[in-house]
Structure formats: C-alpha cells, structure tokens
Amino acid sequence: MTEIDPRTTALVLIDLMERVVALPLAPRSGDEVVRTAEELARSFRKSGGTVAVVRTERPGPAEQPPGSGLLAGFAEEGDVVVVKRSLGAFHGTELDARLRERGVRTLVLGGIVTNLGVESTARAAADHGYGLVFVEDAMSALTAEEHRGSVTLDMPRLGTVVRAGDLRFPA
C-alpha cells in the first residue's frame, strides 16, 4: 500500500480527451483508463486533494481536431485545468505554479499515452523536484510493449509504480 497525503499531493491526468481515449490502445482501452481515472479523481477530491487535468492543443492550426476537449464532465470546479502544446504538461504552461500555490510536493500520474505525454510530464516533474507515483492501471499506450517499457524500465527510476487499489488516504 502507498499512503497519500492529500494536502501535499496532486493527481495529474494527461490527455483524457475524446479523440485520444478513442485510439486503439494497449494493454487496456481508453474507456478502462477513464473509469480508473474517474475513481482516482473522486477519491482525491473527497480527501481534499488536488486534481489536475491536462489536455493537448496542437500549436498552429486555427481550429483543433474534433474531440480535442476534455471528456465531458471530467474536470470539476476547483480542479487545475491545463492546456499543453507539447508532449509534457510543464513546458510553457502554468502547471508548476498552480501546483506550488497549493503546496503540492508529490504527483500521482495517469493518462494516455503512457510513454509519451505521461512519461514526458513525469520527467519534467522530476526536474522540478516533485515526488512521483505512477498508477499503472490508469494509463495505456499505443502498444502494450510501449506501456510495459515505461512502467517497468523508466518510471521506476523516477518514482513508485502502483495500481489504483494500492493507494490509501489517511483516515
């Protein structure tokens, strides 16, 4: 079990957008990732923790592709909502400042795609001095091999890899 202090921890969810969730993903579908992410977000909010949701906008085009918004109803009032224009959620965004305003020191990460947006965000978060926890079953990639490579080779070097059911909030 991994205990989470909601006063200093944020759940950061990457690219839970209709067009991304609909991609052919592995080892789990986008809908499976969303269900786990929704449960995590409910737990964080209930405990008083911070939830940050991040979506991508492609730089340049006047109009984003259909399905580029966050999934309907995913972000709630009080959540940190960030739009990124690169792989990771820190470059050129206010994510770090918004988390620091709330006293956040540890990030719990999930989203799509494991080895791209999630891992890129994690690497920058480590450079910013955040502690990291990765929720393996709240992520998926374009292939199972890419997902497995990130969660078994790269992410353990940056933080702790857990399953959603292993997270606990103090009573």
N, C-alpha and C positions, 0 to 999 in steps of 0.2 A: 504494500500500500504506500502511496505517496500523499502526504498531507499537504494541503494547500492553504496558505494564509490569505484569505480574500482581501485583506486590507492592503497587501503589497503585491498581489498577483493579478494579471490580466489574461483572459482568454482572447487570443488573436486568431481570427478565422479568415483565411485567404480565399478570395475569388469564388465565393458561393453565389454564382451568377447563373441564370438560366442557361445561357449558351455553353458555359463551362461544365455545369452539372450534367448536361445532356451528352457530353462527349463519351465515346466508348472508353471506359476506364477500367483499371485493374489494380489491385486484386478485388476491389469492391466497386459497386456502381456509385454514381453521383448521389442517387437517392439514399443509399445506405450511409454515405458520408454525411449528408444533410441531416438525417434522423439522429445520428450520434452527435453532430454539432449542435442541433437544437436542444438535445438533452443536456449537454455540457453548458450551453448558454443559460438555460433555465436554472441549473444548479449554481452557476456563478452569480446570476442576478439575485437569486433567493438568498445567497450567503452575503450579499453586499459587495461582491467582486466586480471588477471592470470587465466589460465585454467590448472588444474592438473588432469591427468587421471591415474588411478591406476588399475593394473591387478594382478592376483594371479598366482604364480607358486608354485606347490606342492614341498615341500622340499624332497629331497631324490632321486626320480626317475631320470634316465639319460635323459629321454625324457618326455615332458609334453603331456597330452592328446590332441588329435586333437581339434582345436577350442580354444586354450589357449591364443592366441594373442589378442590384442585389435581389435575391429571391424575395418575392412579396412577403411582407410581414417579418422578415428575418431580423432587421435592426429595430430596436425598441428605443423609446425615449430614454436618454441617459447613456446610451452606448456611444462609443467613439466610432465614428464612421470616417473612413479614409479612402480617397481615390488615388491610386498609384498609376504611374505611367512608365514603369519599368518592371523588371521581374520581382524585385523585392519591395516591401512596403515602407522602408525607411527613406530611401533616396528621393529627395525632392518633395517629401510630404511632412506634415506636422505630427506624425505618429509619435516620435520620441518625445516631443514637447508635451503632447496631450497625456501621454502615459506618466511622465515625470510629474506633471501637475497633480496627478492623483496618487503619487507616492509609490508607483509600481516599480518593483525591482526584479520580478520574475514573470516570464511569459509562458503560457501554455498554448502550444501551437497546433492548429489543424487546418484542413482545407484542401484545395485542389490547385495545383498539381504538386505532389509530394516533393519531387526532385527539382522543381523549378521555382514557383512562387513561394512555397512553404520553406524550402531549404535556403533560398536566397534571402528571405526575410530573417531566417534564423541566423545566418552567417553575419548579417549586419547587426542583428540584435546582440550577438556575442561581442562584436566590435564595440557596441555601445555599453557593454558591461552588464547586460541582463542575464540572469539565470534562466535556463531553458528546460522546459518539459515538453516532450512531443507525444501527442496522443495518436498512436499508430492506427487505431481503428476509426479515427476522424480524418483520415487522409486517403487519397488514392492518386494514381498516376496514369499515364497513357499505357504503360505496360506493368505487369506485376514485377518484372525484373528491375525496372527503374525504381519502383516503390521500395522493393526489398533492399536494393543497394543503398538507398538513402537511410532507411530505418535501421539497417544492420551495420553499415560501414561508416557513414558520415555523421548522422545525428548523434550516435552515442559518444562521439568525440566532442560534441558541442553541449550536450546536456543528458537528460534522462529520458528514455523511451518507455512509455507505459501504454496500457489500454484504458479506455474511459472508465471502466468499472474499478480501476485501481486508484482513482483519485478520491481523496477524502477531505472534507472540510471540517474544521474543529467544531465540536458540539457547542 
